[in-house]
Amino acid sequence: MTKRGWWLRRRFEERFASVLEGAREGERRCLEGKRWGGSAVLMLVDAALDSIGLNYFNIVVPRVRKFWEEFVRTGEIDSFEKLAERSPDDTSLLKIMKNRRVWNVAVSASRVFNALKERECLSDFEALRRWAERAEPEKWREDEIGRIKGVGLVTFQYLRMQAGVDTTMPDKVIKRVLSEEFGINAGDDIAFIREVERFSKEIGYSQIFICWAIWLRESDKGKGEWELTEKDVHPAHQNSFRLRSMR
């Protein structure tokens, strides 16, 4: 690591000291495929809800939790195959979030992933991960997922991150913080993704870790609770639902 890299790393650690532990946990869950207890369906529902710009910890997380309680835990919608059979106008889905665009993203993407799953004999998460590894942000508009109405580059990248690909989600919070505190600016979102990739290598922290640190510090949940654990989602522990603490 260069002298500049060490200096930037120390600066990053000082600025985000209060949330580094939580960011490390977020990084681990993404890279190990353990977000939402490893449920690919919940990862997709999370990204679909997040696609309309809702407050993540106060609105998205509780609704993903509700989806788990009503559909995944009961086995009603616990796979891409079952979600793919639904309609964006399904009244039971609209009770979770009354927004057709959200469910169009979730249902349409589940059909893409289920087709990949069947074609290549994969599990749900393996299908999500296979897509994420092959997907290219520069060509996101041409991608089967990118062509879905409601999926922008931010959602495209967030879904890839949840599947374990170390990349960056160019949302307004990430861009503002990295611009103001580290002088990272770019002419467009694709260039920004490449700039964060360079910055990540320079300071020796993953892009996912950097994004989680920023999200947690800029939210009101840096020391709060966030999502289901693997224990919660696993059928053997369905009666012990809880949210795991970020810290």
Backbone torsions as a table, in degrees:
resi	resn	phi	psi	omega
1	MET	NA	138.1	-178.9
2	THR	-75.2	166.4	177.8
3	LYS	-60.1	-41.9	177.8
4	ARG	-63.1	-39.5	179.7
5	GLY	-62.1	-43.5	178.2
6	TRP	-63.1	-40.3	-179.6
7	TRP	-65.4	-44.4	179.1
8	LEU	-66.0	-36.9	178.6
9	ARG	-63.8	-46.0	178.4
10	ARG	-62.2	-40.4	179.0
11	ARG	-63.6	-42.8	178.5
12	PHE	-61.0	-45.9	-179.4
13	GLU	-63.1	-36.8	178.6
14	GLU	-68.4	-43.2	-177.5
15	ARG	-68.3	-30.3	-173.9
16	PHE	-118.1	23.6	-176.0
17	ALA	-54.0	-38.0	-174.2
18	SER	-72.8	-15.1	-175.6
19	VAL	-124.6	8.6	-176.2
20	LEU	-61.5	-37.8	180.0
21	GLU	-65.1	-45.2	178.6
22	GLY	-65.0	-39.1	178.6
23	ALA	-64.1	-37.3	178.2
24	ARG	-65.0	-38.5	178.2
25	GLU	-67.2	-41.8	177.1
26	GLY	-61.6	-42.4	177.5
27	GLU	-60.3	-46.7	-178.2
28	ARG	-60.5	-45.9	-178.0
29	ARG	-63.2	-39.4	178.5
30	CYS	-67.3	-52.1	-174.9
31	LEU	-66.0	-29.5	-179.6
32	GLU	-94.6	2.6	-179.4
33	GLY	69.7	31.3	-175.0
34	LYS	-109.4	10.6	175.5
35	ARG	-62.2	141.5	-179.1
36	TRP	51.0	43.3	176.9
37	GLY	66.4	17.1	-179.5
38	GLY	88.1	6.4	-179.3
39	SER	-81.3	111.4	179.1
40	ALA	-65.1	-33.3	178.2
41	VAL	-62.8	-44.9	179.7
42	LEU	-67.7	-35.0	176.4
43	MET	-60.9	-41.8	179.5
44	LEU	-68.5	-43.2	178.6
45	VAL	-62.4	-40.3	175.9
46	ASP	-55.7	-52.1	-177.9
47	ALA	-64.5	-37.3	179.9
48	ALA	-65.4	-43.9	177.8
49	LEU	-65.6	-40.8	-179.3
50	ASP	-67.0	-21.5	-175.1
51	SER	-65.6	-18.0	-179.2
52	ILE	-102.0	14.5	171.9
53	GLY	77.1	28.3	179.2
54	LEU	-76.3	156.4	173.5
55	ASN	-61.7	122.2	-169.9
56	TYR	-65.0	-56.5	-173.6
57	PHE	-74.9	-29.1	-177.0
58	ASN	-91.3	-22.8	-177.7
59	ILE	-121.8	-51.9	-176.9
60	VAL	-62.5	-53.5	-176.8
61	VAL	-57.7	-48.5	179.1
62	PRO	-60.5	-33.2	-179.0
63	ARG	-78.3	-32.0	173.3
64	VAL	-66.5	-40.3	176.9
65	ARG	-59.2	-42.6	179.7
66	LYS	-65.7	-39.3	177.4
67	PHE	-60.9	-42.2	177.4
68	TRP	-60.2	-46.8	-177.0
69	GLU	-62.4	-41.8	-172.8
70	GLU	-88.8	-27.3	-173.3
71	PHE	-121.3	-46.9	-175.9
72	VAL	-75.1	-49.0	-178.2
73	ARG	-60.7	-34.9	-178.4
74	THR	-82.2	-13.0	-178.1
75	GLY	86.2	1.1	-177.6
76	GLU	-67.8	-43.2	174.8
77	ILE	-137.0	84.3	-178.2
78	ASP	-120.1	18.3	179.0
79	SER	-152.9	162.3	175.3
80	PHE	-62.0	-36.4	-179.6
81	GLU	-58.8	-45.1	-178.5
82	LYS	-72.0	-37.3	178.1
83	LEU	-68.0	-36.3	-179.9
84	ALA	-63.1	-23.2	-179.3
85	GLU	-80.0	-12.3	-177.8
86	ARG	-84.5	169.9	176.5
87	SER	-113.7	148.6	175.7
88	PRO	-60.9	-16.3	179.8
89	ASP	-96.2	6.7	179.6
90	ASP	-57.8	122.2	-176.2
91	THR	-63.9	-32.1	179.9
92	SER	-68.8	-34.2	176.2
93	LEU	-71.6	-40.5	-178.7
94	LEU	-66.7	-18.3	174.8
95	LYS	-71.9	-26.5	177.2
96	ILE	-74.6	-47.1	176.5
97	MET	-150.1	117.4	-176.4
98	LYS	-80.5	74.4	-178.9
99	ASN	-154.9	107.1	-175.9
100	ARG	-61.9	-33.4	-178.9
101	ARG	-60.0	-41.2	178.9
102	VAL	-57.6	-47.9	-174.8
103	TRP	-77.7	-23.6	172.5
104	ASN	-64.9	-42.2	177.5
105	VAL	-62.7	-48.9	-176.5
106	ALA	-64.3	-48.0	-176.9
107	VAL	-69.1	-46.2	-178.6
108	SER	-63.2	-43.1	179.4
109	ALA	-66.6	-37.1	179.5
110	SER	-63.5	-32.7	177.7
111	ARG	-67.4	-39.7	177.0
112	VAL	-64.0	-47.6	-177.5
113	PHE	-68.5	-36.1	-180.0
114	ASN	-68.1	-36.5	177.3
115	ALA	-64.2	-41.6	177.8
116	LEU	-64.8	-41.5	178.3
117	LYS	-58.0	-47.5	-178.3
118	GLU	-71.0	-37.8	-177.8
119	ARG	-66.8	-36.7	-175.2
120	GLU	-113.4	12.0	176.7
121	CYS	54.3	60.0	-177.1
122	LEU	-118.1	165.1	169.3
123	SER	-80.4	171.9	177.4
124	ASP	-56.5	-51.2	-177.4
125	PHE	-66.6	-37.4	178.2
126	GLU	-61.7	-36.9	177.6
127	ALA	-66.0	-44.2	177.8
128	LEU	-61.5	-44.6	-179.0
129	ARG	-66.6	-41.5	179.6
130	ARG	-60.4	-45.0	177.3
131	TRP	-61.0	-47.2	-175.8
132	ALA	-60.9	-38.3	-179.9
133	GLU	-70.7	-32.5	-178.5
134	ARG	-85.0	-26.5	-174.4
135	ALA	-65.5	143.6	179.8
136	GLU	-121.4	120.8	-179.0
137	PRO	-58.1	-32.4	179.5
138	GLU	-64.0	-24.0	-177.9
139	LYS	-115.3	26.0	-172.5
140	TRP	-62.0	-31.6	-179.8
141	ARG	-68.4	-22.7	-179.6
142	GLU	-91.4	-11.9	-177.0
143	ASP	-74.0	148.4	179.4
144	GLU	-57.8	-37.9	178.2
145	ILE	-75.2	-42.0	-179.9
146	GLY	-62.9	-25.8	-179.5
147	ARG	-79.9	-9.9	179.1
148	ILE	-69.2	132.3	178.6
149	LYS	-62.2	125.0	-178.8
150	GLY	106.7	-13.6	178.6
151	VAL	-98.0	111.7	174.3
152	GLY	-101.3	-176.0	-179.1
153	LEU	-63.0	-35.8	-179.8
154	VAL	-62.3	-48.9	178.6
155	THR	-64.3	-41.7	178.1
156	PHE	-54.9	-47.8	-178.5
157	GLN	-72.2	-38.2	179.8
158	TYR	-62.5	-41.1	178.9
159	LEU	-64.6	-38.9	176.9
160	ARG	-64.1	-40.1	178.5
161	MET	-62.9	-43.8	179.9
162	GLN	-62.5	-28.9	179.9
163	ALA	-81.8	-2.2	175.0
164	GLY	103.2	8.2	177.3
165	VAL	-87.6	128.5	-178.9
166	ASP	-80.1	96.9	-179.9
167	THR	-146.2	-171.7	-174.2
168	THR	-121.8	142.4	174.5
169	MET	-99.8	110.0	-174.4
170	PRO	-81.1	59.3	178.7
171	ASP	-84.5	172.0	-172.9
172	LYS	-66.2	-31.4	-180.0
173	VAL	-69.6	-47.5	178.9
174	ILE	-59.8	-45.7	-177.7
175	LYS	-66.0	-41.0	-179.4
176	ARG	-64.2	-49.0	-176.7
177	VAL	-64.3	-45.8	-178.5
178	LEU	-68.9	-28.4	175.6
179	SER	-71.9	-49.5	-176.0
180	GLU	-69.8	-36.8	-172.0
181	GLU	-102.4	-19.9	-178.9
182	PHE	-132.7	5.9	175.5
183	GLY	66.4	25.6	-179.8
184	ILE	-90.8	112.4	179.7
185	ASN	-134.6	155.2	178.8
186	ALA	-152.3	158.9	-177.3
187	GLY	-72.3	-25.4	179.2
188	ASP	-151.7	174.6	-174.1
189	ASP	-67.3	-34.6	178.9
190	ILE	-66.4	-43.5	177.8
191	ALA	-63.8	-36.2	178.2
192	PHE	-63.7	-43.1	178.6
193	ILE	-57.2	-42.9	179.8
194	ARG	-68.8	-34.2	177.6
195	GLU	-66.8	-40.1	178.3
196	VAL	-69.1	-34.7	175.3
197	GLU	-60.0	-43.9	177.7
198	ARG	-64.3	-44.4	179.7
199	PHE	-61.6	-41.4	178.5
200	SER	-58.2	-46.1	179.3
201	LYS	-66.0	-35.3	-177.0
202	GLU	-67.9	-38.7	-176.7
203	ILE	-98.7	-5.9	176.0
204	GLY	77.4	22.1	174.5
205	TYR	-119.7	145.4	-179.7
206	SER	-66.6	157.6	176.9
207	GLN	-64.1	-37.2	178.2
208	ILE	-62.0	-43.6	178.9
209	PHE	-61.2	-43.9	179.6
210	ILE	-60.6	-45.9	-179.6
211	CYS	-63.7	-44.3	179.7
212	TRP	-63.2	-40.2	179.2
213	ALA	-59.9	-43.2	-179.8
214	ILE	-68.0	-47.3	-179.9
215	TRP	-57.8	-44.2	-175.9
216	LEU	-69.5	-43.2	-179.8
217	ARG	-66.7	-36.6	-176.6
218	GLU	-82.5	-9.7	178.2
219	SER	-97.8	-176.6	176.6
220	ASP	-103.2	18.1	-174.9
221	LYS	-121.4	22.3	-179.5
222	GLY	-58.8	-28.8	179.9
223	LYS	-118.3	14.5	-176.3
224	GLY	-101.1	-156.7	-178.3
225	GLU	-104.9	158.8	-178.8
226	TRP	-135.4	-62.6	-168.2
227	GLU	-140.8	176.7	176.8
228	LEU	-66.4	147.7	173.6
229	THR	-98.7	171.0	177.8
230	GLU	-60.6	-36.2	179.2
231	LYS	-61.6	-40.7	-179.5
232	ASP	-65.4	-42.1	-174.4
233	VAL	-76.8	-30.9	-176.7
234	HIS	-63.0	131.0	-177.2
235	PRO	-51.6	-31.8	-177.8
236	ALA	-68.7	-14.0	-177.2
237	HIS	-123.8	26.2	-175.3
238	GLN	-65.8	-19.3	-179.3
239	ASN	-90.4	3.9	-177.9
240	SER	-120.0	42.4	-177.2
241	PHE	-60.4	133.6	173.3
242	ARG	-159.0	168.0	172.8
243	LEU	-104.8	134.9	-179.0
244	ARG	-83.0	138.9	-179.7
245	SER	-67.3	142.9	176.9
246	MET	-65.3	-28.0	-173.9
247	ARG	-121.6	NA	NA
